[in-house]
Amino acid sequence: MVTILDRTAAPEPKRVRHPEKAHRPDTEVMRKPEWIRVKAPTSKGYAETREIVRTNKLVTVCEEAGCPNIGGCWEQKHATFMIMGEICTRACAFCNVATGRPNALDPDEPQNVANAVKQMGLNHVVITSVDRDDLDDGGAEHFEKVIFAIRAASPGTTIEILTPDFLRKPGALERVVAARPDVFNHNLETVPSNYLTVRPGARYFHSIRLLQRVKELDPTMFTKSGIMVGLGEERNEVLQLMDDLRTADVDFLTIGQYLQPTRKHHKVVSFVTPDEFKSYETVAYTKGFLMVASSPLTRSSHHAGEDFARLKAARAAKQALAG
């Protein structure tokens, strides 16, 4: 009898997107109210943006985080590029970005991003990233290279960055600020009482201090932060968070509804009504923010270009009053 050994390599099992959540019990998924619904993306502009992203081998937070606004933004050729790969070293309970051990940085990525920005003719671009706690500088040098590459390829484009917290990475923040983006965004994501369950790898007051430090390093740089609501926070906690951000002299606040990516993620505790969002906006303006975006579908980079123009105008108006 002849035994034939099959030496064909077995296909690699499909990687689990959220291994740390795989064994968690399913959470309840609440039915979305009418005001939170969006249309599926089907436009020609959406397809063209997707092709540019694919051609340049880029990752977008629009896709990785499952943003509900992707159809409208990509139709207008607005995309938020997510650098340093699609695998995050942290495991936040709200986030749909894959977690695990990241791959090595792509040395061609800064130029590829710059090429896409030029090809899309962007007046304003948002650059975000996964958390890279595995890197000595948390990815600060890579942010710097991307900013420099965009400046060289498309000098008229304004640049907004949405960074991780660079926790325990001395000198990282200073390096990124020195590259002089036009807007420095770092999201608090939620109120401090939720951090242990929603954002366990981060520290609330470290994030507040990071935003404050940006202003100390460059008082002319616009700063921005955002939170999600519907995670079980109390209204007074949101108002206190606003005060904390104003203590750090943050210019721009975004507030949006948390949407649960899967049954393994943190559940939606409540759907905040449009009237409640409007109330938050009104209060935030009274506390001194130059810009506030507060609505169920608000996201950090949604309408970022238009908002940047309004942000500059608001600062100019404030300075004129003071003068």
Secondary structure as GFF3:
##gff-version 3
##sequence-region A 1 323
A	DSSP	three_ten_helix	19	21	.	.	.	ID=ss1
A	DSSP	three_ten_helix	34	36	.	.	.	ID=ss2
A	DSSP	alpha_helix	44	55	.	.	.	ID=ss3
A	DSSP	alpha_helix	61	64	.	.	.	ID=ss4
A	DSSP	alpha_helix	70	75	.	.	.	ID=ss5
A	DSSP	beta_strand	80	83	.	.	.	ID=ss6
A	DSSP	beta_strand	87	88	.	.	.	ID=ss7
A	DSSP	beta_strand	98	99	.	.	.	ID=ss8
A	DSSP	alpha_helix	109	120	.	.	.	ID=ss9
A	DSSP	beta_strand	124	129	.	.	.	ID=ss10
A	DSSP	alpha_helix	140	153	.	.	.	ID=ss11
A	DSSP	beta_strand	158	162	.	.	.	ID=ss12
A	DSSP	alpha_helix	172	178	.	.	.	ID=ss13
A	DSSP	beta_strand	183	185	.	.	.	ID=ss14
A	DSSP	three_ten_helix	192	194	.	.	.	ID=ss15
A	DSSP	alpha_helix	195	198	.	.	.	ID=ss16
A	DSSP	alpha_helix	204	217	.	.	.	ID=ss17
A	DSSP	beta_strand	222	229	.	.	.	ID=ss18
A	DSSP	alpha_helix	235	247	.	.	.	ID=ss19
A	DSSP	beta_strand	252	257	.	.	.	ID=ss20
A	DSSP	alpha_helix	274	286	.	.	.	ID=ss21
A	DSSP	beta_strand	291	294	.	.	.	ID=ss22
A	DSSP	alpha_helix	304	322	.	.	.	ID=ss23
###
